[in-house]
Amino acid sequence: MRLSVASLRRMIKGKLSVEFVPQDLTSYSGLELLRRYLRQLDLPRRLRAACASTGGDYGGGRLALLILSLFYVGARRLEHLRYVAGDPLIARFCGLARLPTARTVGNWLRQFSQATLAPLVQLNHALVIEAVQRLALPRLTIDVDGTVVRTGATVGWAFRGFNPHHRKDPSYYPLLAHVAQTGHILRVKNRPGNVHDSKQSGAFLREVIDGLRMAFGRRLPLKFRMDAAFFQRDVLRLLAARGCAYAIKVGYWHWLLPLKQLAAERERWLPVAPNVTGFFHDLHIPQWNLHLRVMLYRKHVAHESPKNFQLDLFTPDDGHYEYAAVATNLPLDLPALYAFICGRGAQEKTIAELKGEFALDVVPTRHYGANSAWQQLSILAHNLIRSFQLDTLAMPKPRSRKRTYAYLIRSMRTLRFLLVARAGRLTRIGGRHVLRISHNPATEALYASIDHRLTA
């Protein structure tokens, strides 16, 4: 049936007057579904136990849930508490009758130290392990890398570091372990900004491996991918001793002179991928007393780049190339190994989402322990929303040689639009509370599907 043009339009003449009155209205109806899921994980009790040493009138577990709710609704700073203080679903989510001020939450965060933060780190690790166990994955690929978090000039333990874009800004340099198949962050360790990327990486990797071995034993193969900063003797020996597979980028450093000579003298390069050629070489490093299987490859580019001048391995008559090398103990051919190491790029999407949607790049206080706790809660919020999707919405993806996400995961921005940020009214009908949302067939179908999965 064709509708008339007049029925599609309406005339708007006057201005709407705006009034603020007490009402049980919410802008975040989807928090109720997240609350149900977190209760299934027994998260409120586990958070109370993890934050028991911080105490306070509000309770450490409830304040942790409050910060999680801020991330889910899109708030990025403690000052944003003022703008969500009257929302009944946020108060219901964290189990509070009255929301605290930003100053109160900041004082609570300052109670964290390295000792009091350990239970929260362990809780995050346990939740990721449980999520992976439910999926029964045949193998785990772990990407390890650091990321820069810029801070103010007076923030504790923040120093000028190796940030090429903002050289004079103090920063933190947290180290993260990323599960490639699911996008979870298995562990994060905050560090001052003036440390090398591989600083404390040996102890960090040992904690990651020991935690996974304790949960899965040796039946689950572990594979690690890292950039050239982690090409260290201690890291290579640790991975080999623990029976872990690895692919680590190798820098063309001056003390690894054979790599540069091999690339310069090589005449026959084998095809690897479009515009990429390479070859394998058994590299002996006498300084470390190690023999490594190394793939050297080059990518043809149509322009001169700093890498060309740094390596000086090209001649003008055959074009311009960017050279790289990868050390590995994986029994893969050239194309498969190239695809596997390229899969590291997926973790950059996860880190970008952590900074953009979960406020990992926000520094709420000048206190190092408080800022480290904020990072842990940011990672916890991210991991929980990943697990929520894997248990309710995510669909398997076709296998890829890059070993990236095994499931179709929606970003937090998309999930906030589809699920969380839905207006509703909290009413009481027949002696029980009811959340009423405006009728929308797509939203109703999505809520019904998630509710069915949660009750199954």
C-alpha positions, 0 to 999 in steps of 0.5 A, a space after each residue: 500500500 502506498 502512503 500519502 506524502 502528507 502522512 510521512 511529514 509533520 509540522 513542528 512549530 513550538 519549542 519543547 520546554 525542558 524540565 528536570 523532575 525526579 523520575 525512575 527513568 533510565 538511559 541504560 536498560 541493557 545494564 539489567 542483562 549484563 547484571 544478570 550475566 555477572 551474577 551467574 559468574 558470581 562476580 559480586 561476591 568474587 569482587 568483594 573478596 578481591 577488594 576486601 582489603 580496601 574496605 570503605 562504607 560503600 564496600 570495595 566490591 560495589 565500588 568496583 562494579 560502579 566503575 565497570 558500569 561507567 565503562 559500559 555506559 560510555 563514561 571515561 572519567 570519575 567526574 562523569 559520576 555526576 551525570 549518571 548519579 540519578 540513573 536507577 539502573 546504574 545504582 541497581 547494577 552496583 547494588 547501591 542506594 546512593 552513588 558516591 562522589 568522584 572524590 570518594 571513588 578516587 580515595 578508594 582507588 588510592 588504597 591499592 598497592 602492589 599487594 592489595 592489587 594482586 587479588 584483583 589481578 588473580 580474579 581477572 586471570 581466573 575469569 579469562 581461564 573460565 571463559 576459555 575453558 567453556 570454549 574448549 579451544 584446541 590451542 591458544 595464541 598469546 600476543 604480548 606487547 606494550 602500549 603507551 599511556 600518556 600522563 600528566 607531569 606530576 603523576 606518580 611513577 610516570 616518566 619520559 619514555 620511548 613514545 615517538 609521537 610525544 617525546 617530552 610527555 611522561 607516560 606509563 608503559 603497561 605490558 599486556 598478554 592478549 588471547 588472539 582467539 577471543 580478544 581477552 587480555 589475560 594479564 596486564 602489568 603497569 610499568 613506568 614509561 622509561 623502561 624498555 618494552 622487554 623490561 620484566 618480560 621474562 617474569 611476566 611471561 613466566 606468570 602467564 605460562 604458569 597460569 595457563 599450565 596450571 589450568 590446562 596442563 600441557 595438553 593445550 598447545 601454547 603459541 606466542 607472538 611478539 615484536 623485535 623488542 622481545 627478541 631476548 636470550 632469556 625470553 627465547 630460552 624460557 619459551 623453549 624450556 616450557 615447550 611453547 611455540 613462538 614467532 618473534 620478530 628479529 631486528 636488523 641490529 648491527 651485532 646480527 650482521 649476518 642477517 643484513 649480509 644474507 638479505 643483501 647477497 640473496 639472489 633467489 627470493 621465494 614467493 610468500 604473499 602478494 608483493 612479499 618474498 622470503 627465505 629460511 635460514 638457520 641462524 647461529 648467534 654465538 653471543 647467546 649460544 643459540 641456533 634459530 630458524 629465521 625467516 627473512 622476507 621483504 615487501 615490495 613498496 612503491 616508495 622510499 621509506 625510512 626502513 630502506 635508508 636504515 637497511 640500505 639493502 636495495 638497488 634503484 633498478 629493482 625497486 624499494 623493499 621493506 625488510 623484516 625477519 622472524 625467528 620461530 620454532 614452528 614447523 610452518 612453511 613461508 606463507 603460513 609463517 608470514 600469515 601467522 606473524 601478520 596476525 599480531 595486528 589484531 591485538 592493536 584493534 583490541 588495544 585501541 578499543 581498550 583505550 577508546 571505549 574502556 578508558 585504559 588511556 585515562 589517568 584518574 589520579 596521581 597515585 601509581 597504585 590507584 592508576 594501576 587499579 584503574 587499568 585492572 578494572 578497565 581490563 576486567 570490564 573488557 574481558 567480561 563484555 567479551 565473555 558475555 558476547 561469547 556466551 550469548 551473541 558471538 558466532 564462530 568465524 571461519 578458521 584463518 591462518 593468521 590465528 586471529 579472532 575465532 568468533 564474530 565479536 561486536 565492538 563495545 561501541 556497537 554493543 552500547 548502541 544495540 543493547 546498553 543505551 536503551 531508555 526505559 522506565 522502572 515501574 512497580 506492578 503487582 508488587 514487583 519491579 518491571 523495566 518498561 522499554 519503548 516498543 521496537 521489534 529489533 531491540 525486543 528480539 535482541 533482548 529476548 535472544 540474550 535472555 533465552 541464552 542466560 536462562 538456558 
